[in-house]
Amino acid sequence: MSKKIETTGAVIHALDEGRGETALVFLHYWGGSARTWRHVVARLKDRARCVSLDLRGWGGSVALDGRYDLDAMAGDVSEVIAKMGLARCILVGHSMGGKVAQIVAAKGGGALAGLVLIAPSPPTGMPVPAEVREAMLASYQSAGGVNEALKILCHRDLPQEDRLQVVEDTLRGAAGAKREWTTAGMLARLDGISDIRIPTLIAVGDCDRVERADGLREIYGEILPAAEFRILPGVGHLSPLEAPAAVAEACSDLLSAVAAG
């Protein structure tokens, strides 16, 4: 079911499927949308309520106040959880969405029961040179550019339907949302992440060329030493599309851990 939720400065579009005591709340990558998770949700909706969000500036979500920064996105997520009445939920964030999820989790809240980070952008920031960031932004302006970016983002070839979805979602993104990530979001350092105390699982492909597995293992080994760290063999950065079964398994495993107390 498609829903629109008004938050402070934005209207957020969500896809709400399945049912269960614990909801899985999905946050997509830079260039994605709620649809990024459709193959994952298809494997989980018989077990849990699955709420996939379009972050502001992406998909059907609109930033009425023109803000596309991480804090604004995190505020939207918290407001959506409250307004949808999700009494207990697990945040599932991929890449940029993983960075947003970490901000929400660090602030806490009684509804948050767990955290799944899929190839997350780390809280230490990404030291990417300006010329590379400019090239990233340029690639998101045309279908040809997005298809070239997919050669880096993916290790496995995506089905044509998924490739078309990626191109459509990317090109639909608001100009400000695209620019904000490359000029500020990916560089931002986050405070308080080591204070996260809810069960956490981090999964990354061993062929990811954006968030390297060794680098993430080192970073989170220091910041969140209690988190489970899982390698997805033969998978690149777009794991929700490349390996939805493995991502769904990670979500299901944390769901079981949370249910067990």
N, C-alpha and C positions, 0 to 999 in steps of 0.2 A: 504494500500500500504506500502510495506517495503522499507525503505530508509536507506542509510548510509551517515553520515555527519562527515567530518573531523573537529576535534577541536584541540586545542593546546595539543599535546601529546596523542591523542586518536582518535579512530574511533567509533562513536556512532551509534548504530542501533536504528531506530525509526519505529513505526507503525503509519501511518497517515490515519485516516478515518474520514468520515463525512465532513460537511461544515458548515460555519457560520462566522459571523463577529468576534466573540470572540472564541479563541481556548482554549481548556482545555489541559494542559500539565501535564501528569501523571508520577509520580516518585515512584518507588516501594520500598518495604522493603528489609532488609538484607536477601538475599536468594531468592528473587523474580526476576521478569523480566517484560518486557512490557506486557507479557501475563497475569500477575497478574490481570490486569484491564479489561480483555476481557468481562466479564459479565457486568461490569459497563459501558464500552464503548458501548456495544450493546444497552443499554437503553438511551444513550445520543447522538449517532452519527447522528440521524435525526434532532437534534436541534443545535448541535455545532460541530465544527471541533475538533477532539480528536487526540492528539499526545501523544503516550505512548513511553517512552524511556527505553532502557536498560542502566542502569547506568554502568560506566566503570568497567569492570571485571565481568559483569553479562550478561546473555543472549548472544547476538551477538556483544556486545561492547568490544573493546580491548583497554587496556591502553598501548600504544606504549612506553611511558616513564616510565612504571612501577609504577606510582603513583595511589593510591586508596584512598587518603585522602578526607575529606569532601570538602575542598576548591577546589580541582581538579574537583570533581563531580559538584560542583556549577558552576565552570567556564565552564564546558561542557554545562550545561543547558542554561546558558546565551548565549553562542556561537550558540547553536542549535536554540534558539529562533530568534536570529539575522539572521542566515544563511537561515532559513526557511521562513524568511520574515513575522513572526507573529507580526502584528501591535498591536494587543491587546490580552492578554491571562490571564488566571487564572491558577496558579500553584496548583496542587493537589498532595500532598505528604503523603505517608503512612509510619509510623515508621521511619526508617532510611531516606527514601525519604522525610519525613516531615522535618527532620533536615536539609537536603540539601535545601529544599524549603525555609526554614526560612533564610538561609544564602543568597540565591538569592534575596529574598524579602527585606532583610535588606539593601542590596546594592542598591536597587531601580532600576529604569529604566522605560522609558516611556511606554514600552509595557505591564508592569505588572498592571493588573486592579483588581486582587483579589487573595485570598489565601484560600485554603481548606486544613486543616491539619487533617488527619485521624489517630487516635491513634499515634500522633507524638512523636518521641524521643525528650524530652524537652531540651531547651537551657541551662538548669542548669547542664546538664550532668547526667549520671546514675551511682550512687555509688554502682556498682556491685562488689563483692569480686573477687579477681583474680581466685580463684578456680572455681567459678561459670562461669566466662568468659571462662576459659579453657575447662570446660565441654560443654559450648555452642559451641565452636569451634570444639570440638571432635565430637559432634553430627551431624555436617554438613559434615562429611567425608564418610558416608555410608547411604544406603537407610534405614537400620534399625534405625540408629541414627536420621534421619530426621523424620521417622514415630513416634519415641518416642517424638521428639520435638513437633510434631503436637498435642500431648496430652495436652501440655501446651499452645501452640499458639492458639488453637481453642477451643471454647465452643460447637459449633455445629459440627456434623459430616459432613465432606466434601464428595461430590460424588466421586466415584472412579477416574473418569477422572481428577478431580481437585487435588486429592491426588497425582496421578502419575505426574501431572504437577509440583506440589510443589517439589517433590523428584527430578525430572529431572532438574528443574531450580537451585535448591540448589547444587546438585552435579556438575553441569556444571560451577558454579562460580569459578573464578580464586582463587588460594590459597592465593595470596596476598590480594585480596579483602575480603576474609573471615577473614583473620587474622587482617587486619587493623581496622575493626569495633570493634573487641573484645579487641584490645590492645590500641586503641586511639579514634576512632570515637564516640563510645557510652559514653566515659568519658569526651569528649570535652565540654567545656563551650563556649557558643557563646555570642559575644558582639553585641550590637546594635539592638537586637530584639524588644525592647520597642519603637524603632523609626519607626517601620512598621506602615504605615498610610493607606494602602489599606484595603478594606473590607475583613474581615477574619472570617471564620467559622471553629470551632474545633469540631470534632466528635469522640467519643470513646465509645466502648462497656462497659456496666456495668458488664460484666463478663470477661473483659480483665485482664489477669494475668501478662502481661508484662508492660503495661502502665496503672496504676490504675486510674480510672476516678476521684476519689477524689483528688489524688495527682496532676493530670493535671489541674483540676479546680482551685486548689489553686495556682499553678505556673502561669498559664496564666491569672488568675484573677488579679495578681499583674503586670505581664509583658505586657499583651495585654488586658486591662480591657474592651475595646470597642468590642472585638471579641464576636461573638455568640458561646456559648458552648452548644453542643447537645449530649445527651446520646442516644446510640443505645441499646435498651433493648434486653437482652438475647444473646448478641454478644460478642465474644472473640476478640483476637488481629488481626486475619486475616479477618477483616471485608470486604475488597473488594471481598473475596471469600465466606465468611459466609453470608453476608448480602448485596449483590450488589445493591438491590433495594433501600435500605436505604442510601447507599453511593451515588448512583446516584441521589437520591432526594436531598441530601445535596449539591451536585455539581450544580444541577438544580436550587436550591433556591438561591445560591450565584450568579449564572449566571443571574437570574432574577433581583437580587438586583443591580448588576453591570450595566445591561441594563437600569434599571430605573434611574441610575445616583445617 
